[in-house]
């Protein structure tokens, strides 16, 4: 059986984090390596999405799609009034 490609990465983690990971690894019958890979995969996907949203927001600003402070305050006041009307 071929060994999967990869690299070993070392990280100095707080003891309490490692202890929590040990408990979950045992409960799930998974390795700590699997847990770290899963967690890092999710975090990287979230970070990449946040970066894309930031780039989109900056592009919107560059294109002039912005609201003034007064427009934002008016919008918030409208939403508050609508919420009060519903209750």
Secondary structure, 3 states (H helix, E strand, C coil): CCCCCCCCCCCCCCHHHHHHHHHHHHHHCCCHHHHHHHHHHHHHHHHHHHHHHHHHHHHHHHCCCCCCHHHHHHHHHHHHHHHHHHC
